[in-house]
Amino acid sequence: MPEVIIVKNQEEAGELYARSVADLIKSKPNAVLGLATGSSPLAAYQALAKIVKDESIDVSNVQGFALDEYIGLPLTHPESYHATIHRTVVEPLGLDPAKVHVPGDVLNGAPLEDGEKIAAAGPAYDKAIAEAGGIDVQILGIGTDGHVGFNEPGSSIASGTRIKTLVEQTRIDNARFFDNDINQVPTHCITQGIGTILKARHLVLLAFGEGKAEAIAETVEGGVSAFCPASALQLHPHATIIVDEAAASRLRHKDYYRYAFEHKPAWQGI
């Protein structure tokens, strides 16, 4: 099962992620990072950017692959994930923009009706990840319904990158990025599949707040099910779930998770 680490706040979670990734880049300068948008990873990116600057880490050869993208938004739209990844990751860390990829880059706002172009984008993205050597560390958030990426409940655990329809709750959750107007939130997306995500060598899922508590409990201590897509992390050999006290509040075995982490040898990292 995944390692569960309970922290005080997002800043502590971000520091754990950042130290692990910074050490990876030092040992592997062409590391491949899996990137996510949303609010959960922001403190992690900020902490990593600080370490990169303070320790003068060369990131010129680091590659990145984002989890997902909306269908129908031009790359220049401020809430496209292309724009968001460049604003929150590429620029703060000083990555080479040419080495950071988002599933919708080849679509550039193509409408859903352009079936031939959109259908080809998913397999092409999975091929590009494989040709880069695979993802070393994939950062993940989790939705209130247990989705990761845009893999909504019912998504196949074996799925590759593909087009998905967003459920109403996800559109409601994301409306805060669109002036709280759900009508501005696209109805479709392209997302790495659960099968694609599970190919990463290390998965790090971050969750904060009471609103994520039920999803985290189902992910960690429930059965593996397509109806809680994040539960597939139980099948991964190196998955780390970092949560604050509120997000951990429904875990039955949180005392054990605390004990295990407190007694973990420092050389193991996360």
C-alpha positions in Angstrom: 0.0 0.0 0.0 1.1 3.6 -0.3 3.2 5.3 2.4 1.0 7.8 4.2 2.7 10.9 5.7 0.7 13.2 7.9 2.0 16.8 8.1 1.1 20.0 9.8 0.4 22.1 6.6 1.0 22.4 2.9 4.4 24.0 3.4 5.7 20.9 5.2 4.3 18.7 2.5 5.9 20.9 -0.2 9.3 20.7 1.5 9.2 16.8 1.6 8.4 16.7 -2.1 10.9 19.4 -3.0 13.8 17.8 -1.2 13.1 14.4 -2.8 12.9 15.9 -6.3 15.9 18.2 -5.9 18.0 15.2 -4.8 16.7 13.3 -7.8 17.7 16.0 -10.2 21.2 16.2 -8.7 21.7 12.5 -9.3 19.9 12.5 -12.6 20.1 15.9 -14.4 17.7 14.7 -17.2 15.1 13.7 -14.7 11.5 13.5 -16.1 8.9 15.1 -13.8 5.2 14.4 -14.0 3.4 17.7 -13.3 -0.1 18.6 -12.1 -2.1 21.7 -11.9 -4.6 22.8 -9.2 -4.0 24.3 -5.8 -2.5 21.2 -4.0 0.9 21.2 -5.8 1.6 24.9 -5.5 3.5 24.8 -2.2 5.5 21.9 -3.5 6.6 23.8 -6.7 7.4 26.9 -4.6 9.6 24.9 -2.3 11.3 23.2 -5.2 12.0 26.5 -6.9 13.6 27.8 -3.7 15.9 24.8 -3.4 16.9 25.0 -7.0 17.9 28.6 -6.5 19.5 28.3 -3.1 21.6 25.2 -4.2 22.2 26.4 -7.8 20.8 23.1 -9.2 21.1 22.8 -13.0 17.7 22.1 -14.4 18.4 22.8 -18.0 18.0 19.1 -19.0 14.9 18.4 -16.8 11.9 17.3 -18.8 8.2 17.6 -17.7 4.9 16.0 -18.7 1.6 17.4 -17.4 -1.3 15.2 -16.5 -4.1 16.8 -18.4 -5.6 19.6 -20.4 -9.1 21.0 -21.2 -10.5 20.4 -24.7 -11.4 23.6 -26.6 -9.3 26.1 -24.7 -6.5 27.8 -26.7 -3.0 27.5 -25.3 -3.0 31.2 -24.6 -6.1 31.0 -22.4 -4.9 31.8 -18.8 -6.7 28.8 -17.4 -5.4 26.3 -20.0 -3.1 23.9 -18.3 -0.4 24.8 -20.9 -0.5 28.3 -19.5 -0.9 27.2 -15.9 2.1 24.8 -16.0 4.3 27.5 -17.5 3.2 30.1 -15.0 3.5 27.8 -11.9 6.3 25.5 -12.8 8.4 26.4 -15.8 9.0 30.0 -15.0 9.6 29.7 -11.2 12.0 26.7 -11.6 13.7 28.0 -14.8 12.9 24.9 -16.9 13.4 24.9 -20.6 9.9 25.5 -22.0 10.7 23.2 -25.0 11.2 20.3 -22.6 7.9 20.7 -20.8 4.8 19.1 -22.4 1.0 19.2 -21.9 -1.4 16.7 -23.5 -3.2 19.4 -25.4 -0.2 21.1 -26.9 -0.7 19.4 -30.3 -4.4 20.4 -30.2 -3.9 24.1 -29.6 -7.6 24.6 -28.8 -9.0 22.3 -31.5 -12.7 21.7 -30.9 -14.1 18.4 -29.8 -15.6 17.9 -33.2 -12.1 17.6 -34.7 -12.2 13.9 -33.9 -9.3 12.6 -36.0 -6.8 15.1 -34.4 -8.1 14.7 -30.9 -8.2 10.9 -31.0 -4.6 10.7 -32.1 -3.3 13.0 -29.3 -3.6 10.5 -26.4 -1.5 7.7 -28.0 1.0 10.3 -29.2 1.4 11.6 -25.7 2.0 8.2 -24.1 4.6 7.5 -26.9 6.4 10.8 -26.1 6.6 9.9 -22.3 8.0 6.5 -23.2 10.6 8.0 -25.6 11.7 10.4 -22.8 12.5 7.4 -20.6 9.3 7.4 -18.5 8.3 9.7 -15.7 10.6 9.6 -12.6 8.3 11.4 -10.1 4.6 12.1 -10.8 3.0 14.6 -8.5 -0.8 14.2 -8.0 -3.7 16.0 -6.5 -7.0 14.2 -5.8 -10.6 15.3 -6.4 -13.4 15.1 -3.8 -14.7 12.1 -5.7 -11.3 10.4 -5.8 -10.3 11.3 -9.3 -6.7 11.8 -10.2 -5.8 13.7 -13.3 -9.2 13.9 -15.0 -9.8 10.2 -14.5 -13.4 10.4 -13.1 -15.0 7.6 -11.2 -15.5 4.6 -13.5 -12.2 5.2 -15.4 -10.4 2.0 -16.3 -7.4 1.3 -14.2 -5.6 0.1 -17.4 -6.4 3.3 -19.3 -3.9 5.3 -21.3 -4.0 9.0 -22.2 -7.4 9.7 -23.8 -10.4 12.0 -24.0 -12.8 12.1 -21.0 -16.1 13.8 -20.1 -15.9 15.9 -16.9 -18.5 15.1 -14.3 -20.6 18.0 -13.0 -18.9 18.0 -9.6 -15.4 18.5 -11.1 -16.7 21.3 -13.2 -18.3 22.9 -10.1 -15.0 22.5 -8.2 -13.0 24.1 -11.0 -15.4 26.9 -11.6 -13.4 28.9 -9.1 -10.7 29.3 -11.8 -13.3 30.6 -14.3 -14.9 33.5 -12.4 -17.1 31.0 -10.5 -19.0 30.5 -13.7 -19.5 26.8 -14.5 -20.6 27.7 -18.0 -17.1 28.7 -18.8 -15.6 25.4 -17.6 -15.1 23.0 -20.6 -17.0 19.7 -20.5 -14.2 17.6 -22.0 -10.5 17.1 -21.4 -7.6 15.0 -22.4 -5.9 13.2 -19.5 -3.2 10.7 -18.7 -5.0 7.5 -17.9 -4.6 5.5 -14.7 -2.5 3.0 -16.6 -0.2 5.8 -17.8 0.1 7.3 -14.3 1.0 3.9 -12.7 4.0 3.6 -15.1 5.8 6.5 -13.3 8.5 5.3 -11.0 7.4 7.3 -8.0 3.9 8.7 -7.3 3.4 11.6 -4.8 -0.2 12.5 -4.0 -0.9 15.6 -2.0 -4.2 16.4 -0.3 -5.3 19.1 2.2 -8.5 20.0 4.0 -11.5 18.2 5.3 -13.1 18.2 1.9 -10.5 15.6 0.8 -10.8 13.4 3.9 -13.4 10.9 2.5 -11.5 10.5 -0.8 -8.2 9.9 1.0 -9.8 7.3 3.3 -11.2 5.5 0.3 -7.9 5.7 -1.6 -5.8 4.4 1.3 -8.0 2.0 3.2 -10.8 1.1 0.8 -10.8 -1.5 -1.9 -9.1 -0.9 -5.2 -11.9 0.2 -7.5 -12.4 2.1 -10.7 -15.0 4.1 -8.8 -12.3 5.6 -6.7 -9.6 6.1 -9.3 -6.9 7.1 -6.8 -7.2 3.7 -5.1 -5.1 2.4 -7.9 -2.1 3.8 -6.0 -2.4 0.7 -3.8 -1.1 -1.3 -6.8 2.0 0.9 -7.2 5.4 -0.2 -5.7 6.4 3.3 -4.7 3.5 5.6 -3.9 3.6 8.3 -1.3 0.5 10.1 0.0 1.1 13.3 2.0 -1.8 14.8 3.8 -2.6 17.4 6.5 -4.5 16.5 9.7 -7.8 17.5 8.2 -7.4 15.3 5.1 -6.2 12.4 7.3 -9.2 12.8 9.7 -11.1 9.8 8.4 -8.2 7.3 8.3 -8.6 4.5 10.7 -4.9 3.7 11.1 -3.4 7.2 11.2 -1.6 6.5 14.4 0.3 3.7 12.7 1.1 5.9 9.7 2.6 8.5 12.1 4.6 5.9 14.0 5.9 4.3 10.8 7.1 7.7 9.4 8.6 8.8 12.7 10.7 5.6 12.8 11.7 5.6 9.1 15.4 5.7 8.4 16.4 9.1 7.1 18.3 7.5 4.1 15.1 6.1 2.7 13.6 9.6 1.9 10.1 9.5 0.7 
